[in-house]
Amino acid sequence: MHPHGFEESMSNQHRRPSFGRDSIWLASADVVAVLLAFVGQLILARALLSESYGLFVIAIDLFATLFLLLDLGLPTLLARDGPRHPSAIWSGMLRIYRLQGIAVILFAPIVVAIVLSQSTHDILMLLGAGVALVHIASYAPRTALRAAGDARFESLTKVIERLVTTIGYAALFSVASTDVLAYATVFLIGAIVGLLLAFFGAYRICGTGDKRGESSALGSVWMSNKSILLAALPFAITLGVLPYVIRIEKFILARELGYDEVALFHVAQLAWLAGLLVPQAMRAALLPVLGASRTDSSLFNQHLDRVESICFALVPIGLVAGAAIVWILLPLGFPPEYFDGTLGASARDVFMLLLAGWACTVLSVPSYTSLQAGEKPWLFTLLIVVVVLSSTLFGLILISWGAQTSVGLAIEMAAYASVASSLVMLLVGIVLSRRMHEFMQRGLQWSATLAVVFFSCWSLSEQLYWALIGLGLFTLLPQGLRAMRTIVDQPMSPTSIEAE
């Protein structure tokens, strides 16, 4: 039994991925990166007019969404299979690049041409496309690092990328630049630096060993390109799925109202997006662990039960921390028009509504990660389809209805649509992952937690003292602490260790 709980030594050269250790590294790096990103967004909001700021957001988000398919789901497959054969991770990463390169050549020019034909901001759109492509290229080496048990270096690449970008923004702001193209160029440079660091780290950890194996050693699905693509197809839109869902509301707002309203909603989302990095880091750390134990149902469920308890404990911490930070700090940094109703609503009040969606997302981590790592990953594809369709439907109905009354109501409806889609992901994920039995065992806890979360977040948005009821959720903290101290025994497997 290993003292770190989720890992044992893989060999003298490799460490095994660990949920506890790796999630701490990834979450800590994300916290730093988010703080830097927050500073960067403050600079953008003050340097650019609200319309230019909204256009910048749309340009980046548009291609990040359209290019998701270029990921092909392959890095997720590497995260799942890599820990069992560390010596083959580098070869698997290079194979991913070859397949993704073909997809880029075939798909990217068509998408860019279509977007440019509909836009008068050609250069900005091209920069947005470049940022999206570089980010997708960085997924494979970062996943290789995580699968090899070195989430530390992966974390470092994220922080340095964001640091370079923020420093660039600050330099432009110091010379009073208001050119949106200049800021987009800086964003691209930061992304390139992050990619290069990740590739160097992956080569240092995975590509220099004497026993480097072929990618086919990762498993039967890696025997041919066809089998790889078919196996990865359920994960094709895994990375960025949560940002994809929330971008739908911004696209609908842009269509119904304009870029000013997109800018306000984006400001409201900033702290919420920062909070989403916590479940994303947990998913990233949990996937290799579940992948290594996917054939042992007992061990698989032990991991899920433990993480579920930790997720419940994180909910009150996130709600209180998020509400306090946004209530105090966000208005200090951003221009007053984002909070005084000039643009139709207050970004602070909209954020309080979005907090409920954050809680649902945290609680859904065990279910949707188990679908990714399980024997039937196509169920994860079904979950994503349901979430995207529900998000689109909720957004179209609620935002269009709100826009008929007022701008402020339309923005609030965008927040409600986002929360509704997060709840759908939670409930459908539980059903598809066949965890209804575990859900019923904690039925009272689930019902009470969700009811208190929704009521507290609504009260916060209305600035009512009833929000203090949410403090009762801290009764969930002891079970989370016990779960963190729990050691899950993971027996050695001949398929997970090369040769000792």
C-alpha positions as CSV (number, residue, x, y, z in Angstrom):
1,M,0.0,0.0,0.0
2,H,1.5,3.3,-1.0
3,P,1.6,6.3,1.4
4,H,0.2,8.6,-1.3
5,G,-3.0,6.5,-1.7
6,F,-3.6,6.4,-5.4
7,E,-0.1,5.6,-6.6
8,E,2.7,3.1,-6.3
9,S,6.1,3.3,-7.8
10,M,6.0,2.3,-11.4
11,S,9.6,1.7,-11.8
12,N,12.9,3.3,-10.9
13,Q,12.4,5.7,-13.9
14,H,8.7,6.4,-13.7
15,R,6.1,7.5,-11.1
16,R,2.5,6.5,-11.4
17,P,-0.2,9.2,-11.8
18,S,-1.7,10.1,-8.4
19,F,-5.1,11.7,-8.0
20,G,-4.2,13.5,-4.8
21,R,-0.7,14.6,-5.8
22,D,-1.4,15.5,-9.4
23,S,-4.7,17.3,-8.7
24,I,-2.9,19.4,-6.1
25,W,-0.2,20.3,-8.6
26,L,-2.6,21.0,-11.4
27,A,-5.1,23.0,-9.2
28,S,-2.3,25.0,-7.6
29,A,-0.9,25.9,-11.0
30,D,-4.4,26.8,-12.2
31,V,-4.9,29.1,-9.3
32,V,-1.8,31.0,-10.2
33,A,-2.6,31.0,-13.9
34,V,-6.1,32.2,-13.1
35,L,-4.8,35.1,-11.0
36,L,-2.5,36.1,-13.9
37,A,-5.4,35.7,-16.3
38,F,-7.6,37.9,-14.1
39,V,-4.9,40.6,-14.2
40,G,-4.8,40.2,-18.0
41,Q,-8.6,40.5,-18.3
42,L,-8.5,43.7,-16.1
43,I,-5.9,45.1,-18.5
44,L,-8.0,44.2,-21.6
45,A,-11.2,45.6,-20.0
46,R,-9.4,48.9,-19.3
47,A,-7.4,49.2,-22.5
48,L,-10.2,48.3,-24.9
49,L,-13.6,49.7,-25.5
50,S,-16.4,47.3,-24.4
51,E,-17.2,46.5,-28.1
52,S,-13.6,45.7,-28.9
53,Y,-13.3,43.6,-25.8
54,G,-16.4,41.7,-26.7
55,L,-15.1,41.2,-30.2
56,F,-11.8,39.9,-28.8
57,V,-13.6,37.4,-26.7
58,I,-15.7,36.2,-29.6
59,A,-12.7,35.8,-31.9
60,I,-10.8,33.6,-29.4
61,D,-13.9,31.6,-28.3
62,L,-15.2,31.1,-31.8
63,F,-12.1,29.2,-33.1
64,A,-11.6,27.4,-29.7
65,T,-15.0,26.0,-30.2
66,L,-14.8,25.3,-34.0
67,F,-11.4,23.6,-33.7
68,L,-12.3,21.3,-30.8
69,L,-12.8,18.4,-33.2
70,L,-9.1,18.7,-34.3
71,D,-8.2,17.4,-30.8
72,L,-9.7,14.1,-32.1
73,G,-9.9,12.9,-28.5
74,L,-6.4,11.4,-28.8
75,P,-4.7,13.1,-25.8
76,T,-7.5,11.8,-23.6
77,L,-6.8,8.3,-24.9
78,L,-3.1,8.7,-24.1
79,A,-4.0,9.9,-20.6
80,R,-6.1,6.7,-20.1
81,D,-3.6,4.2,-21.6
82,G,-0.3,5.8,-21.1
83,P,0.2,5.1,-17.3
84,R,0.2,1.3,-18.0
85,H,3.1,1.5,-20.5
86,P,5.2,4.7,-19.7
87,S,7.9,3.8,-22.2
88,A,5.5,4.1,-25.1
89,I,4.1,7.5,-24.1
90,W,6.5,9.5,-26.3
91,S,5.8,7.3,-29.4
92,G,2.1,7.6,-28.7
93,M,2.4,11.4,-28.5
94,L,4.2,11.6,-31.9
95,R,1.5,9.4,-33.4
96,I,-1.1,11.8,-32.1
97,Y,0.6,14.7,-33.8
98,R,0.7,12.9,-37.1
99,L,-3.1,12.2,-37.0
100,Q,-3.9,15.7,-35.8
101,G,-1.7,17.2,-38.5
102,I,-3.8,15.5,-41.2
103,A,-7.0,16.7,-39.6
104,V,-5.6,20.3,-39.5
105,I,-4.7,20.2,-43.2
106,L,-8.1,19.0,-44.1
107,F,-10.3,20.9,-41.7
108,A,-8.7,24.1,-40.6
109,P,-8.5,25.9,-44.0
110,I,-12.2,25.3,-44.6
111,V,-13.3,26.6,-41.3
112,V,-11.0,29.7,-41.5
113,A,-12.3,30.5,-45.0
114,I,-15.9,30.3,-43.9
115,V,-15.3,32.5,-40.9
116,L,-13.4,35.1,-42.9
117,S,-16.1,35.2,-45.5
118,Q,-18.6,36.2,-42.8
119,S,-16.4,38.7,-40.9
120,T,-14.8,42.1,-41.6
121,H,-12.1,41.5,-38.9
122,D,-9.9,39.2,-40.9
123,I,-6.6,39.7,-39.1
124,L,-8.2,39.3,-35.6
125,M,-9.9,36.1,-36.7
126,L,-6.7,34.7,-38.1
127,L,-5.0,35.4,-34.8
128,G,-7.8,33.7,-33.0
129,A,-7.4,30.7,-35.2
130,G,-3.7,30.6,-34.5
131,V,-4.3,30.7,-30.7
132,A,-6.7,27.8,-30.9
133,L,-4.4,25.7,-33.0
134,V,-1.4,26.2,-30.8
135,H,-3.5,25.4,-27.7
136,I,-4.7,22.1,-29.3
137,A,-1.1,21.3,-30.2
138,S,-0.1,21.7,-26.5
139,Y,-2.6,19.1,-25.3
140,A,-0.6,16.0,-26.3
141,P,2.7,16.9,-24.6
142,R,0.9,18.1,-21.5
143,T,-1.0,14.9,-21.4
144,A,2.2,12.9,-21.9
145,L,3.7,14.6,-18.9
146,R,0.6,13.8,-16.7
147,A,0.4,10.2,-17.9
148,A,4.1,9.8,-17.0
149,G,3.5,11.0,-13.5
150,D,5.0,14.5,-13.9
151,A,2.1,16.8,-13.5
152,R,4.5,19.2,-11.9
153,F,6.2,20.2,-15.2
154,E,2.8,20.4,-16.9
155,S,1.7,22.8,-14.2
156,L,4.8,24.9,-14.8
157,T,4.1,25.2,-18.5
158,K,0.6,26.6,-17.8
159,V,1.9,29.2,-15.4
160,I,4.7,30.4,-17.6
161,E,2.4,30.6,-20.6
162,R,0.0,32.8,-18.7
163,L,2.9,34.9,-17.2
164,V,4.2,35.7,-20.7
165,T,0.8,36.7,-21.9
166,T,0.0,38.9,-18.9
167,I,3.4,40.6,-19.1
168,G,2.8,41.3,-22.7
169,Y,-0.6,42.8,-22.0
170,A,0.9,45.0,-19.3
171,A,3.7,46.2,-21.7
172,L,1.1,47.2,-24.3
173,F,-1.1,48.9,-21.6
174,S,2.0,50.9,-20.3
175,V,2.4,52.5,-23.8
176,A,-1.4,53.3,-23.9
177,S,-2.1,50.8,-26.7
178,T,-5.7,50.3,-27.6
179,D,-5.1,48.1,-30.6
180,V,-7.0,44.8,-30.2
181,L,-4.7,43.1,-32.8
182,A,-1.7,43.8,-30.6
183,Y,-3.3,42.2,-27.6
184,A,-4.4,39.2,-29.7
185,T,-0.8,38.8,-31.0
186,V,0.5,38.8,-27.4
187,F,-2.0,36.0,-26.6
188,L,-0.7,34.0,-29.5
189,I,3.0,34.5,-28.4
190,G,2.1,33.3,-24.9
191,A,0.4,30.2,-26.3
192,I,3.5,29.3,-28.4
193,V,5.8,29.6,-25.4
194,G,3.6,27.3,-23.5
195,L,3.6,24.7,-26.3
196,L,7.4,24.8,-26.7
197,L,7.9,24.3,-22.9
198,A,5.4,21.4,-22.9
199,F,7.1,19.7,-25.8
200,F,10.5,20.1,-24.2
201,G,9.2,18.7,-20.9
202,A,7.6,15.7,-22.6
203,Y,10.8,15.0,-24.5
204,R,12.9,15.2,-21.3
205,I,10.6,12.9,-19.3
206,C,9.3,10.5,-22.0
207,G,11.5,10.8,-25.1
208,T,15.1,10.2,-23.8
209,G,14.8,6.8,-22.1
210,D,16.8,3.8,-23.3
211,K,13.7,1.6,-23.2
212,R,11.4,3.7,-25.4
213,G,8.8,1.5,-26.9
214,E,6.4,1.6,-29.8
215,S,3.0,3.2,-29.4
216,S,1.4,-0.2,-30.2
217,A,2.5,-1.2,-26.7
218,L,-0.2,1.1,-25.2
219,G,-2.9,-1.4,-26.0
220,S,-4.8,-3.2,-28.7
221,V,-6.5,0.0,-29.9
222,W,-3.1,1.5,-30.8
223,M,-2.4,-1.2,-33.3
224,S,-3.7,0.8,-36.3
225,N,-4.7,4.4,-37.0
226,K,-8.3,3.3,-37.7
227,S,-8.6,1.6,-34.3
228,I,-7.0,4.6,-32.6
229,L,-9.5,7.0,-34.2
230,L,-12.4,4.8,-33.4
231,A,-11.4,4.3,-29.8
232,A,-10.7,8.1,-29.4
233,L,-13.9,9.1,-31.1
234,P,-16.0,9.2,-27.9
235,F,-13.4,11.7,-26.5
236,A,-13.3,13.8,-29.6
237,I,-14.8,16.8,-27.8
238,T,-13.6,16.0,-24.3
239,L,-11.0,18.8,-23.8
240,G,-12.8,22.1,-23.6
241,V,-16.3,20.7,-23.4
242,L,-17.2,22.8,-20.4
243,P,-15.9,26.0,-22.0
244,Y,-17.8,25.0,-25.2
245,V,-21.0,24.8,-23.3
246,I,-20.7,28.2,-21.7
247,R,-19.6,29.8,-25.0
248,I,-23.0,29.0,-26.5
249,E,-24.7,31.6,-24.3
250,K,-22.2,34.2,-25.4
251,F,-22.8,33.4,-29.1
252,I,-26.5,33.7,-28.6
253,L,-26.1,37.0,-26.7
254,A,-24.0,38.4,-29.5
255,R,-26.8,37.4,-32.0
256,E,-29.7,38.7,-29.9
257,L,-28.1,41.9,-28.4
258,G,-24.5,42.8,-29.2
259,Y,-20.8,42.7,-28.2
260,D,-21.3,45.0,-25.2
261,E,-23.5,42.4,-23.5
262,V,-21.1,39.7,-24.4
263,A,-18.3,41.6,-22.7
264,L,-20.5,42.0,-19.5
265,F,-21.4,38.3,-19.4
266,H,-17.7,37.4,-20.0
267,V,-16.7,39.5,-17.0
268,A,-19.3,37.7,-14.9
269,Q,-17.9,34.4,-16.1
270,L,-14.3,35.2,-15.3
271,A,-14.3,34.2,-11.7
272,W,-16.7,31.3,-12.5
273,L,-14.3,30.1,-15.2
274,A,-11.5,30.3,-12.7
275,G,-13.5,28.0,-10.4
276,L,-14.1,25.6,-13.2
277,L,-10.4,24.9,-13.3
278,V,-10.8,23.0,-10.0
279,P,-13.0,20.3,-11.5
280,Q,-11.0,20.3,-14.7
281,A,-7.8,19.6,-12.7
282,M,-9.6,16.9,-10.7
283,R,-10.8,15.3,-14.0
284,A,-7.3,15.5,-15.5
285,A,-5.7,13.8,-12.4
286,L,-8.5,11.2,-12.0
287,L,-8.6,10.0,-15.5
288,P,-5.2,8.2,-15.6
289,V,-6.0,6.7,-12.2
290,L,-9.3,5.3,-13.3
291,G,-7.8,4.2,-16.6
292,A,-5.3,2.1,-14.8
293,S,-8.0,0.4,-12.7
294,R,-10.8,0.2,-15.3
295,T,-10.8,-3.6,-15.4
296,D,-11.2,-3.8,-11.6
297,S,-14.7,-2.7,-10.8
298,S,-14.2,-2.8,-7.0
299,L,-11.2,-0.6,-7.1
300,F,-12.7,1.7,-9.8
301,N,-15.8,2.4,-7.6
302,Q,-13.6,2.9,-4.5
303,H,-11.8,5.7,-6.3
304,L,-15.2,7.2,-7.4
305,D,-16.7,7.1,-3.9
306,R,-13.7,8.8,-2.5
307,V,-13.6,11.6,-5.0
308,E,-17.4,12.1,-4.7
309,S,-17.0,12.8,-1.0
310,I,-14.2,15.2,-1.7
311,C,-16.4,17.0,-4.3
312,F,-19.2,17.5,-1.8
313,A,-16.7,19.1,0.6
314,L,-15.4,21.4,-2.1
315,V,-18.9,22.9,-2.8
316,P,-19.2,25.1,0.3
317,I,-15.6,26.2,0.1
318,G,-16.0,27.2,-3.5
319,L,-19.3,29.0,-3.0
320,V,-18.0,31.1,-0.1
321,A,-14.7,31.8,-1.6
322,G,-16.1,32.7,-5.0
323,A,-18.8,35.0,-3.6
324,A,-16.4,36.8,-1.3
325,I,-13.7,37.3,-4.0
326,V,-16.2,38.6,-6.6
327,W,-18.1,40.8,-4.2
328,I,-15.0,42.6,-3.0
329,L,-12.4,42.4,-5.8
330,L,-14.1,42.2,-9.1
331,P,-15.7,45.8,-8.9
332,L,-12.3,47.1,-7.8
333,G,-10.6,46.0,-10.9
334,F,-13.1,46.4,-13.8
335,P,-14.7,49.6,-15.0
336,P,-17.9,50.6,-13.2
337,E,-20.1,50.2,-16.3
338,Y,-19.9,46.4,-15.8
339,F,-21.5,46.7,-12.4
340,D,-23.7,49.9,-12.3
341,G,-26.3,48.7,-14.8
342,T,-25.0,50.8,-17.7
343,L,-24.8,47.7,-19.8
344,G,-28.1,46.4,-18.6
345,A,-27.1,44.3,-15.6
346,S,-24.4,43.8,-12.9
347,A,-21.7,41.3,-13.7
348,R,-21.5,40.6,-9.9
349,D,-25.1,39.5,-9.7
350,V,-24.9,37.4,-12.8
351,F,-21.8,35.6,-11.4
352,M,-23.8,34.7,-8.2
353,L,-26.3,32.9,-10.4
354,L,-23.5,31.1,-12.2
355,L,-22.1,29.8,-8.9
356,A,-24.9,27.2,-8.8
357,G,-23.7,25.8,-12.2
358,W,-20.1,25.6,-10.8
359,A,-21.4,23.5,-7.9
360,C,-23.2,21.1,-10.3
361,T,-20.0,20.8,-12.4
362,V,-17.9,19.9,-9.3
363,L,-20.4,17.3,-8.2
364,S,-20.4,15.8,-11.7
365,V,-16.7,15.1,-11.8
366,P,-16.8,11.4,-10.7
367,S,-19.7,10.5,-13.1
368,Y,-18.4,12.0,-16.3
369,T,-14.8,11.0,-15.6
370,S,-15.9,7.4,-15.0
371,L,-17.6,7.5,-18.4
372,Q,-14.4,8.6,-20.0
373,A,-12.3,5.9,-18.3
374,G,-14.9,3.1,-18.4
375,E,-15.4,0.2,-20.8
376,K,-18.1,2.1,-22.7
377,P,-16.7,5.5,-23.5
378,W,-19.5,6.1,-26.1
379,L,-21.7,6.8,-23.2
380,F,-19.5,9.9,-22.6
381,T,-20.2,11.0,-26.1
382,L,-23.9,10.6,-25.5
383,L,-23.6,12.7,-22.3
384,I,-21.8,15.5,-24.3
385,V,-24.4,15.5,-27.0
386,V,-27.2,15.8,-24.4
387,V,-25.4,18.6,-22.6
388,V,-24.6,20.6,-25.8
389,L,-28.2,20.2,-27.1
390,S,-29.7,21.2,-23.8
391,S,-27.4,24.2,-23.4
392,T,-28.3,25.4,-26.9
393,L,-32.0,24.9,-26.3
394,F,-32.0,26.5,-22.9
395,G,-30.0,29.4,-24.3
396,L,-32.1,30.0,-27.3
397,I,-35.4,29.9,-25.4
398,L,-34.4,31.8,-22.3
399,I,-32.2,34.5,-23.8
400,S,-34.7,35.2,-26.6
401,W,-37.5,35.4,-24.1
402,G,-35.5,37.7,-21.9
403,A,-34.4,40.0,-24.8
404,Q,-38.1,40.7,-25.5
405,T,-38.3,42.3,-22.0
406,S,-35.0,44.0,-21.3
407,V,-31.2,43.6,-21.8
408,G,-30.7,42.9,-18.2
409,L,-33.2,40.1,-18.1
410,A,-31.6,38.5,-21.2
411,I,-28.2,38.5,-19.5
412,E,-29.7,36.9,-16.4
413,M,-31.4,34.3,-18.6
414,A,-28.1,33.4,-20.1
415,A,-26.8,32.7,-16.6
416,Y,-29.9,30.5,-15.9
417,A,-29.4,28.6,-19.1
418,S,-25.8,27.9,-18.2
419,V,-26.9,26.6,-14.7
420,A,-29.6,24.4,-16.3
421,S,-27.1,22.8,-18.7
422,S,-24.8,22.1,-15.8
423,L,-27.6,20.4,-13.8
424,V,-28.4,18.3,-16.9
425,M,-24.7,17.2,-17.1
426,L,-24.8,16.2,-13.4
427,L,-28.0,14.2,-13.5
428,V,-27.6,12.5,-16.9
429,G,-24.0,11.7,-16.0
430,I,-25.1,9.9,-12.9
431,V,-27.6,7.8,-14.8
432,L,-25.2,6.9,-17.7
433,S,-22.4,6.0,-15.3
434,R,-24.8,3.6,-13.5
435,R,-24.3,5.3,-10.2
436,M,-27.9,5.6,-9.4
437,H,-27.5,3.1,-6.5
438,E,-24.8,5.3,-5.0
439,F,-27.0,8.4,-5.7
440,M,-29.9,6.8,-3.8
441,Q,-27.7,5.9,-0.9
442,R,-26.9,9.6,-0.5
443,G,-30.3,10.7,-1.7
444,L,-31.0,13.0,1.2
445,Q,-27.5,14.5,1.0
446,W,-27.8,15.1,-2.7
447,S,-31.3,16.7,-2.5
448,A,-30.4,18.9,0.4
449,T,-27.1,20.0,-1.1
450,L,-28.6,21.0,-4.5
451,A,-31.6,22.7,-2.9
452,V,-29.4,24.8,-0.6
453,V,-27.0,25.6,-3.4
454,F,-29.7,26.9,-5.8
455,F,-31.4,28.9,-3.0
456,S,-28.2,30.4,-1.7
457,C,-27.0,31.5,-5.2
458,W,-30.3,33.0,-6.0
459,S,-30.2,34.9,-2.7
460,L,-26.7,36.1,-3.4
461,S,-27.8,37.5,-6.8
462,E,-30.7,39.3,-5.1
463,Q,-28.4,40.4,-2.3
464,L,-30.6,38.8,0.4
465,Y,-29.4,37.7,3.8
466,W,-31.1,34.3,3.2
467,A,-27.9,33.4,1.4
468,L,-26.4,32.7,4.8
469,I,-28.3,29.4,4.7
470,G,-25.5,28.2,2.4
471,L,-23.1,28.1,5.4
472,G,-24.9,24.9,6.4
473,L,-23.1,23.2,3.6
474,F,-19.9,23.2,5.6
475,T,-21.4,20.2,7.4
476,L,-20.1,18.3,4.3
477,L,-16.5,19.2,5.1
478,P,-15.7,16.4,7.6
479,Q,-16.6,13.6,5.1
480,G,-14.3,15.2,2.5
481,L,-11.4,15.4,5.0
482,R,-11.9,11.7,5.9
483,A,-12.0,10.8,2.2
484,M,-8.7,12.7,1.6
485,R,-7.0,10.7,4.3
486,T,-8.4,7.4,3.0
487,I,-5.8,5.2,1.3
488,V,-7.0,3.2,-1.7
489,D,-4.9,0.1,-2.2
490,Q,-3.9,-0.4,-5.8
491,P,-2.1,-3.7,-6.5
492,M,0.8,-4.0,-8.8
493,S,-0.1,-5.1,-12.3
494,P,2.3,-6.6,-14.9
495,T,0.7,-4.5,-17.6
496,S,1.4,-1.3,-15.7
497,I,5.1,-1.8,-15.0
498,E,7.7,-2.2,-17.7
499,A,10.5,-4.2,-16.1
500,E,12.1,-3.9,-12.8
